[in-house]
Amino acid sequence: MKKPDANLKPVLLRPRVYIGDGIAIGPGKIDLLRLVAETRSISAAGRALGIPYKRAWLLLDTLNQGFGRPLFETATGGKGGGGAQLTTLGQELLARYAELEQRINASSLPELEALKTLAG
């Protein structure tokens, strides 16, 4: 069996952040939130990640509940169509998480490169 080529993809750290007992933020929820921002649709974001709408909704709602205010807003479908968009809080969360990812990866570069070397 051929060993995967570690040079094809970068080695990255994706943090999981716990704020108190009520907020857990990690790559899955962040990717979902990013896709909602891009597609303006919870359904489309869920499909892109291969998860059902209900699961996507529940994941996002845990963020709303944890923060105590909405990270996204929805509009009911109909003639004009429905959709979802991030609130200012949702946009800020994505920006802060992206900055955290960037800083963690930049400061961990020697260790990440060493792990990549171990993979062959």
N, CA and C of each residue as an Amber inpcrd file, in Angstrom:
protein
   360
   0.8430000  -1.1720000   0.0000000   0.0000000   0.0000000   0.0000000
   0.8900000   1.2380000   0.0000000   0.5300000   2.2050000  -0.8340000
   1.3160000   3.4150000  -0.9710000   1.0260000   4.3700000   0.1890000
   2.1010000   4.9470000   0.7130000   2.0050000   5.9120000   1.8030000
   1.4730000   7.2470000   1.2620000   0.5690000   7.9360000   1.9980000
   0.0930000   9.2310000   1.5200000   1.2460000  10.2280000   1.4230000
   1.2020000  11.0790000   0.4220000   2.2320000  12.0980000   0.2290000
   1.9300000  13.2880000   1.1200000   2.7240000  13.4600000   2.1650000
   2.5190000  14.5440000   3.1320000   2.7810000  15.9120000   2.5180000
   3.4330000  15.9450000   1.3550000   3.7430000  17.2210000   0.7090000
   2.5550000  17.8040000  -0.0510000   1.5090000  17.0040000  -0.2790000
   0.3810000  17.4820000  -1.0570000  -0.4680000  18.5100000  -0.3010000
  -0.6280000  18.3360000   0.9770000  -1.4660000  19.2390000   1.7650000
  -0.6540000  19.8230000   2.9100000  -0.9590000  21.0620000   3.2610000
  -0.2360000  21.6630000   4.3850000  -0.6470000  21.0170000   5.7020000
   0.2340000  21.0890000   6.6650000  -0.0710000  20.6170000   8.0050000
  -0.6060000  21.8250000   8.7770000  -1.7960000  21.7020000   9.3040000
  -2.4320000  22.8180000  10.0010000  -2.9970000  22.3840000  11.3310000
  -3.0090000  23.3150000  12.2530000  -3.7150000  23.1290000  13.5120000
  -5.0470000  23.8470000  13.4000000  -6.1180000  23.1930000  13.8340000
  -7.4490000  23.7960000  13.8580000  -7.9210000  23.7050000  15.3060000
  -7.9140000  24.8210000  16.0200000  -8.2190000  24.7700000  17.4550000
  -9.6900000  24.5230000  17.7720000  -9.8970000  23.9560000  18.9340000
 -11.2270000  23.8270000  19.5340000 -11.1650000  24.6770000  20.7980000
 -12.0960000  25.6020000  20.9230000 -12.0760000  26.5720000  22.0080000
 -13.3170000  26.3730000  22.8710000 -13.1050000  26.2970000  24.1750000
 -14.2040000  26.1920000  25.1290000 -14.2340000  27.4730000  25.9490000
 -15.3700000  28.1280000  25.9440000 -15.5480000  29.3360000  26.7360000
 -16.6020000  29.0220000  27.7820000 -16.1400000  28.8590000  29.0120000
 -17.0590000  28.4610000  30.0690000 -17.6500000  27.0950000  29.7660000
 -18.8450000  26.8450000  30.3020000 -19.5050000  25.5600000  30.0820000
 -20.4450000  25.5870000  28.8780000 -20.7430000  26.7850000  28.3580000
 -21.7880000  26.8810000  27.3540000 -21.3560000  27.0600000  25.9200000
 -20.0600000  27.3050000  25.6770000 -19.6400000  27.5670000  24.3020000
 -18.4820000  26.6480000  23.9250000 -18.6860000  25.9080000  22.8460000
 -17.6260000  25.0790000  22.2640000 -17.5350000  25.4570000  20.7940000
 -16.3720000  25.9610000  20.4060000 -16.1690000  26.4030000  19.0310000
 -15.0130000  25.5960000  18.4550000 -15.2680000  24.9550000  17.3270000
 -14.2190000  24.1840000  16.6870000 -14.3300000  24.2630000  15.1800000
 -13.4890000  23.5290000  14.4950000 -13.4510000  23.5880000  13.0340000
 -14.7920000  23.2960000  12.3610000 -15.5370000  22.3400000  12.8800000
 -16.8110000  21.9800000  12.2530000 -17.8140000  23.1230000  12.2680000
 -18.0100000  23.7060000  13.4160000 -18.9600000  24.8180000  13.5240000
 -18.4630000  26.0370000  12.7640000 -17.1650000  26.2770000  12.8020000
 -16.6020000  27.4150000  12.0750000 -16.7630000  27.2150000  10.5720000
 -16.4660000  26.0200000  10.0710000 -16.6450000  25.7570000   8.6420000
 -18.1030000  25.9280000   8.2340000 -19.0170000  25.4590000   9.0810000
 -20.4400000  25.6040000   8.8070000 -20.8400000  27.0780000   8.7760000
 -20.3760000  27.8280000   9.7470000 -20.6830000  29.2600000   9.7960000
 -20.1040000  29.9840000   8.5740000 -18.8820000  29.6270000   8.1850000
 -18.2670000  30.2260000   6.9840000 -19.0970000  29.9410000   5.7340000
 -19.5710000  28.7120000   5.6340000 -20.3750000  28.3530000   4.4630000
 -21.7320000  29.0350000   4.4720000 -22.3100000  29.2430000   5.6370000
 -23.5630000  30.0030000   5.7160000 -23.3090000  31.4170000   5.2060000
 -22.1830000  32.0040000   5.6010000 -21.8370000  33.3490000   5.1390000
 -21.6800000  33.3780000   3.6140000 -21.0460000  32.3480000   3.0600000
 -20.8000000  32.3020000   1.6160000 -22.0630000  32.0100000   0.8100000
 -22.8460000  31.0300000   1.2730000 -23.9980000  30.5660000   0.4980000
 -25.2860000  31.2870000   0.8750000 -25.2840000  31.9330000   2.0350000
 -26.4800000  32.5800000   2.5820000 -27.6120000  31.5720000   2.7700000
 -27.2150000  30.3260000   3.1130000 -28.1910000  29.2510000   3.2690000
 -27.6500000  28.1940000   4.2250000 -28.4520000  27.8660000   5.2270000
 -28.0650000  26.7940000   6.1460000 -28.1410000  25.4530000   5.4150000
 -29.1630000  25.2680000   4.5840000 -29.3000000  24.0260000   3.8160000
 -28.1040000  23.8010000   2.9080000 -27.7250000  24.8300000   2.1570000
 -26.5950000  24.7050000   1.2290000 -25.2920000  24.4630000   1.9880000
 -25.1230000  25.1290000   3.1140000 -23.9170000  24.9410000   3.9250000
 -23.8510000  23.5060000   4.4310000 -24.9680000  23.0020000   4.9190000
 -25.0220000  21.6170000   5.3870000 -24.7120000  20.6270000   4.2760000
 -25.3180000  20.8490000   3.1200000 -25.0640000  19.9550000   1.9670000
 -23.5850000  19.9520000   1.6050000 -22.9690000  21.1260000   1.6040000
 -21.5480000  21.2260000   1.2510000 -20.6710000  20.4270000   2.2060000
 -21.1170000  20.3150000   3.4560000 -20.3480000  19.5590000   4.4530000
 -20.8490000  18.1230000   4.6230000 -21.9000000  17.7780000   3.8930000
 -22.4420000  16.4230000   3.9710000 -23.2240000  16.1520000   5.2400000
 -23.8520000  17.1830000   5.7950000 -24.6570000  16.9800000   7.0010000
 -26.0950000  17.4430000   6.7360000 -27.0620000  16.7840000   7.3460000
 -28.4560000  17.1630000   7.1400000 -28.7600000  18.5610000   7.6930000
 -29.7960000  19.1640000   7.1400000 -30.2030000  20.5070000   7.5630000
 -30.4310000  20.5730000   9.0690000 -31.1430000  19.5990000   9.6160000
 -31.4630000  19.6350000  11.0460000 -30.1940000  19.6450000  11.8950000
 -29.2280000  18.8370000  11.5290000 -27.9500000  18.7920000  12.2630000
 -27.2240000  20.1350000  12.1440000 -27.2150000  20.7050000  10.9390000
 -26.5750000  22.0080000  10.7280000 -27.2500000  23.0680000  11.5950000
 -28.5710000  23.0710000  11.5830000 -29.3280000  24.0330000  12.3880000
 -28.9900000  23.8770000  13.8750000 -28.9810000  22.6470000  14.3590000
 -28.7030000  22.4070000  15.7800000 -27.2840000  22.8420000  16.1600000
 -26.3130000  22.5800000  15.3020000 -24.9390000  23.0090000  15.5830000
 -24.8480000  24.5230000  15.6860000 -25.4840000  25.2120000  14.7350000
 -25.4600000  26.6710000  14.7610000 -26.2420000  27.2210000  15.9420000
 -27.3440000  26.5670000  16.2680000 -28.1540000  27.0510000  17.3850000
 -27.4170000  26.9190000  18.7170000 -26.5360000  25.9140000  18.8430000
 -25.7560000  25.8150000  20.0840000 -24.8580000  27.0380000  20.2480000
 -24.3790000  27.5860000  19.1380000 -23.5850000  28.8160000  19.2130000
 -24.4580000  29.9930000  19.6480000 -25.6300000  30.1040000  19.0410000
 -26.5520000  31.1770000  19.4350000 -26.8770000  31.0920000  20.9180000
 -27.1730000  29.8890000  21.3830000 -27.5160000  29.7000000  22.7960000
 -26.3300000  30.0380000  23.6970000 -25.1520000  29.5730000  23.3170000
 -23.9620000  29.8130000  24.1270000 -23.6100000  31.2880000  24.2370000
 -23.7150000  32.0040000  23.1330000 -23.3800000  33.4230000  23.1430000
 -24.5230000  34.2830000  23.6840000 -25.7150000  33.6920000  23.7470000
 -26.8560000  34.4260000  24.2840000 -27.4380000  35.4450000  23.3190000
 -26.9570000  35.4420000  22.1070000 -27.4980000  36.3030000  21.0500000
 -27.1260000  35.6860000  19.7070000 -27.8570000  36.0410000  18.6620000
 -27.6830000  35.3230000  17.3950000 -26.3860000  35.6430000  16.6530000
 -25.8320000  34.5930000  16.0570000 -24.6810000  34.7310000  15.1700000
 -25.1300000  34.7670000  13.7170000 -26.3850000  34.3880000  13.4850000
 -26.9530000  34.4190000  12.1440000 -28.4430000  34.7210000  12.2630000
 -28.9880000  35.2090000  11.1710000 -30.4170000  35.4840000  11.0980000
 -30.9630000  34.7670000   9.8740000 -32.2150000  34.3350000   9.9730000
 -32.8320000  33.6460000   8.8500000 -34.0430000  34.4330000   8.3630000
 -34.3600000  34.2130000   7.0970000 -35.5700000  34.7760000   6.5030000
 -36.3640000  33.6170000   5.9230000 -37.6610000  33.6380000   6.1240000
 -38.5320000  32.5830000   5.6280000 -38.5770000  32.6100000   4.1110000
 -38.6740000  31.4350000   3.5170000 -38.7490000  31.3300000   2.0620000
 -40.0640000  31.8620000   1.5340000 -40.2630000  31.7370000   0.2680000
 -41.4610000  32.2420000  -0.3920000 -41.0660000  32.8470000  -1.7110000
 -41.8570000  33.8190000  -2.1780000 -41.5770000  34.4540000  -3.4740000
 -40.1710000  35.0210000  -3.5460000 -39.7880000  35.7720000  -2.5340000
 -38.4630000  36.3890000  -2.5260000 -37.3680000  35.4410000  -2.0970000
 -37.7410000  34.2380000  -1.6840000 -36.7600000  33.2670000  -1.2220000
 -36.3760000  33.5140000   0.2240000 -35.8710000  32.5170000   0.8470000
 -35.4340000  32.6330000   2.2300000 -33.9350000  32.8050000   2.2800000
 -33.3740000  32.3820000   3.3550000 -31.9300000  32.4390000   3.4380000
 -31.4570000  32.7350000   4.8410000 -30.1670000  32.8650000   4.9660000
 -29.5440000  33.1420000   6.2490000 -28.3650000  34.0620000   6.0170000
 -28.1090000  34.8890000   6.9770000 -26.9240000  35.7400000   6.9130000
 -26.3620000  35.9030000   8.3080000 -25.0520000  36.1220000   8.3630000
 -24.4000000  36.2930000   9.6520000 -24.7010000  37.6700000  10.2170000
 -24.8070000  37.7070000  11.5270000 -24.9140000  38.9860000  12.2170000
 -23.4970000  39.5420000  12.3750000 -23.4070000  40.7270000  12.9060000
 -22.0920000  41.3070000  13.1840000 -21.3150000  40.3980000  14.1310000
 -21.9970000  39.8210000  15.1170000 -21.3420000  38.9040000  16.0510000
 -20.8010000  37.6790000  15.3150000 -21.5700000  37.1100000  14.4020000
 -21.1160000  35.9570000  13.6280000 -19.9040000  36.2810000  12.7810000
 -19.9200000  37.4430000  12.1580000 -18.7830000  37.8790000  11.3460000
 -17.5420000  38.0740000  12.2200000 -17.7410000  38.6620000  13.3860000
 -16.6220000  38.8900000  14.3090000 -16.0480000  37.5620000  14.8050000
 -16.9090000  36.5960000  15.1050000 -16.4430000  35.2830000  15.5440000
 -15.5670000  34.6470000  14.4640000 -16.0110000  34.6860000  13.2100000
 -15.2010000  34.1160000  12.1270000 -13.8590000  34.8180000  12.0060000
 -13.8640000  36.1350000  12.1050000 -12.6100000  36.8960000  11.9890000
 -11.6590000  36.5570000  13.1280000 -12.1700000  36.4980000  14.3560000
 -11.3110000  36.1820000  15.5120000 -10.7750000  34.7650000  15.4430000
 -11.6090000  33.8170000  15.0240000 -11.1650000  32.4310000  14.9140000
 -10.0860000  32.3120000  13.8320000 -10.2790000  32.9870000  12.7070000
  -9.2770000  32.9560000  11.6330000  -7.9450000  33.5130000  12.1270000
  -8.0020000  34.5870000  12.8860000  -6.7790000  35.1730000  13.4460000
  -6.1100000  34.2000000  14.4210000  -6.9100000  33.5410000  15.2450000
  -6.3780000  32.5500000  16.1850000  -5.7010000  31.4130000  15.4270000
  -6.3570000  30.8910000  14.3960000  -5.7600000  29.8240000  13.5820000
  -4.4310000  30.2670000  12.9850000  -4.4160000  31.4760000  12.4370000
  -3.2050000  31.9850000  11.7980000  -2.0690000  32.1000000  12.8080000
  -2.3500000  32.6530000  13.9700000  -1.3030000  32.8210000  14.9890000
  -0.7850000  31.4840000  15.5060000  -1.6930000  30.5700000  15.7740000
  -1.2900000  29.2510000  16.2730000  -0.4090000  28.5440000  15.2440000
  -0.8220000  28.5700000  13.9850000  -0.0560000  27.8930000  12.9460000
   1.2870000  28.5570000  12.7060000   1.3250000  29.8830000  12.7280000
   2.5970000  30.5930000  12.5230000   3.5720000  30.3000000  13.6560000
   3.0830000  30.2970000  14.8810000   3.9900000  30.0790000  16.0110000
   4.3760000  28.6110000  16.1670000   3.6550000  27.7160000  15.5150000
   3.9350000  26.2780000  15.6180000   4.6370000  25.7190000  14.3890000
   5.0700000  26.5700000  13.4910000   5.6280000  26.1310000  12.2220000
   6.7520000  25.0930000  12.3520000   7.7500000  25.2920000  13.2340000
   8.8080000  24.2680000  13.3310000   8.2680000  22.8830000  13.7300000
   7.3560000  22.8530000  14.6760000   6.7880000  21.5780000  15.1130000
   5.9270000  20.9610000  14.0180000   5.1670000  21.7820000  13.3060000
   4.3400000  21.2740000  12.2210000   5.1930000  20.6910000  11.1080000
   6.2770000  21.3650000  10.7840000   7.1880000  20.8670000   9.7550000
   7.8240000  19.5510000  10.1960000   8.1560000  19.4440000  11.4720000
   8.7410000  18.1970000  11.9900000   7.7310000  17.0440000  11.8820000
   6.4760000  17.3280000  12.1840000   5.4350000  16.2880000  12.0540000
   5.2610000  15.8920000  10.5900000   5.3320000  16.8620000   9.7160000
   5.1980000  16.5830000   8.2830000   6.3500000  15.6890000   7.8260000
   7.5550000  15.9550000   8.3250000   8.7190000  15.1450000   7.9850000
   8.5420000  13.7050000   8.4590000   7.9780000  13.5290000   9.6380000
   7.7280000  12.1930000  10.1640000   6.7740000  11.4120000   9.2790000
   5.8360000  12.1210000   8.6520000   4.8470000  11.4600000   7.8010000
   5.4500000  11.0090000   6.4730000   6.6520000  11.4760000   6.1740000
   7.3220000  10.9790000   4.9970000   7.3160000  11.9460000   3.8810000
